[in-house]
Amino acid sequence: MSNGIEDQREQLRKELDKLKYEFKIELPKKIAEARAYGDLRENAEYHAARERQSFVKARIGQLSEQMIKLSNIDLSKIRTDCVGFGSTLVVLDRDSGKEMEFSFVSPNEINPSEGKISLSSPIGQALNNRTAGEEVEVNIPAGKRKFLIQKIITIHGNIFENTDRE
């Protein structure tokens, strides 16, 4: 199993490299070309290039900050035998009988509609440090839910399944 943190770092590195090239090489050329057209007050190309330059600079800052946060994650401190950061798990909703899958991701990756949630969310807090086969009550805005943890895949690639699957 690939390391989710390393995959994120590589994805961030690629985007950062692309944006840095655009910021240092492409945008200065576009700005210089637009300046050559004369009056900058009514020069749409110049204003568009400057606006893009501001956006790219801000995005480089955001991505650099995310890289620092990822670099500070110490895999040796993440438990290998239960739910934690980077884990993917399948739970059975006791009320609806539906199975759901959650992955615990970094804040920049959160996407609840894809099941990508944070350990600081109500569901994350309730499931953190739990093991397969445990039933957990979760307080969410819609009320209390009971989940049975069916399967856990840790960030380390360890797989734990509920042996009493229903």
C-alpha positions in Angstrom: 0.0 0.0 0.0 1.4 3.4 -0.9 2.0 5.9 1.8 -0.7 8.6 1.7 1.5 11.3 3.2 4.2 10.7 0.5 1.6 10.7 -2.2 0.3 14.1 -0.9 3.8 15.5 -0.7 4.6 14.5 -4.3 1.3 16.0 -5.5 2.1 19.2 -3.6 5.6 19.3 -5.0 4.4 18.9 -8.6 1.8 21.7 -8.2 4.4 23.9 -6.4 7.0 23.4 -9.2 4.5 24.2 -11.9 3.3 27.4 -10.1 6.9 28.5 -9.3 7.8 28.1 -13.0 4.7 30.1 -14.0 5.5 32.8 -11.4 9.2 33.2 -12.2 9.2 32.6 -16.0 5.8 32.8 -17.7 4.1 35.7 -15.9 7.1 38.1 -16.1 7.2 37.5 -19.9 3.4 38.2 -20.1 3.7 41.3 -18.0 6.6 42.6 -20.1 4.7 41.9 -23.4 1.6 43.7 -22.0 3.7 46.7 -20.9 5.0 47.0 -24.5 1.4 47.8 -25.6 1.6 51.1 -23.9 -0.9 52.8 -21.6 -1.3 50.4 -18.6 -4.5 52.0 -17.3 -6.6 50.4 -20.1 -4.4 47.4 -20.8 -6.5 44.2 -20.1 -3.6 41.8 -20.8 -1.4 43.6 -18.2 -4.1 43.7 -15.5 -5.0 40.0 -16.1 -1.3 39.0 -15.9 -0.9 41.0 -12.7 -4.0 39.5 -11.2 -2.8 36.0 -12.1 0.5 36.8 -10.6 -1.1 37.7 -7.3 -3.2 34.5 -7.3 -0.2 32.3 -8.1 1.9 34.0 -5.3 -0.9 33.3 -2.8 -1.3 29.7 -3.9 2.4 29.1 -3.6 2.2 30.3 0.0 -0.7 28.0 0.8 1.0 25.0 -0.8 4.3 25.7 1.0 2.4 25.9 4.3 0.8 22.5 3.6 4.2 21.0 2.8 5.5 22.2 6.2 2.5 20.6 8.0 3.0 17.3 6.1 6.7 17.3 6.9 5.8 17.6 10.6 3.8 14.4 10.6 5.7 11.7 12.3 4.5 8.3 11.2 6.2 6.5 14.1 3.8 8.4 16.4 0.7 7.2 14.6 -0.6 4.0 16.1 -0.5 0.9 13.9 -3.3 -1.1 15.4 -6.4 1.2 15.4 -8.1 4.2 13.8 -5.8 7.2 13.4 -4.7 9.8 10.9 -4.5 8.4 7.4 -6.8 5.4 8.3 -9.6 4.3 6.0 -12.4 2.5 7.6 -15.7 0.9 6.8 -18.5 1.3 9.4 -22.0 -0.1 9.6 -24.6 2.5 10.5 -26.7 0.6 13.1 -29.8 2.8 12.4 -29.9 2.6 8.6 -28.0 -0.7 8.1 -25.8 1.0 5.5 -22.1 0.6 5.2 -20.1 3.8 4.9 -16.4 4.4 4.2 -14.4 7.2 5.8 -10.8 8.3 5.3 -9.1 10.5 7.9 -7.2 13.1 6.0 -5.3 16.4 6.4 -7.4 19.6 6.6 -6.6 20.6 2.9 -8.1 17.3 1.7 -11.4 17.3 3.6 -14.3 16.4 1.3 -17.3 14.9 3.3 -19.2 14.0 0.1 -16.2 11.6 -0.7 -16.0 10.4 2.9 -12.7 12.3 3.5 -13.0 13.8 7.0 -10.8 15.1 9.7 -10.0 13.5 13.0 -11.2 16.7 14.7 -14.7 16.2 13.2 -17.4 14.7 15.5 -17.2 11.4 13.7 -13.4 11.5 13.7 -13.2 12.2 17.5 -15.6 9.4 18.2 -13.7 6.8 16.0 -10.2 7.9 16.8 -8.1 5.1 18.6 -10.9 2.6 18.2 -10.5 -0.9 16.8 -12.5 -3.2 14.4 -15.6 -4.7 16.0 -16.1 -1.8 18.4 -19.5 0.0 18.4 -19.3 3.7 18.7 -21.9 6.3 19.4 -21.4 9.6 17.5 -23.0 12.9 18.2 -23.5 14.7 14.9 -25.6 17.8 14.1 -28.4 15.5 12.9 -28.5 13.6 16.2 -26.9 10.5 17.7 -25.7 7.7 15.4 -24.3 4.2 16.3 -21.5 2.9 14.1 -20.0 -0.6 14.2 -16.4 -0.6 12.9 -16.2 -3.3 10.3 -12.8 -2.7 8.8 -9.7 -0.5 9.3 -6.8 0.1 7.0 -4.2 2.1 8.9 -1.8 4.6 7.2 0.8 1.9 7.7 -1.1 -0.5 5.6 -2.3 -2.8 8.4 -5.8 -4.2 7.9 -8.1 -5.1 10.8 -11.6 -6.6 10.2 -14.5 -7.3 12.5 -14.7 -11.1 12.8 -18.3 -10.9 13.9 -19.5 -9.2 10.6 -23.3 -9.1 10.4 
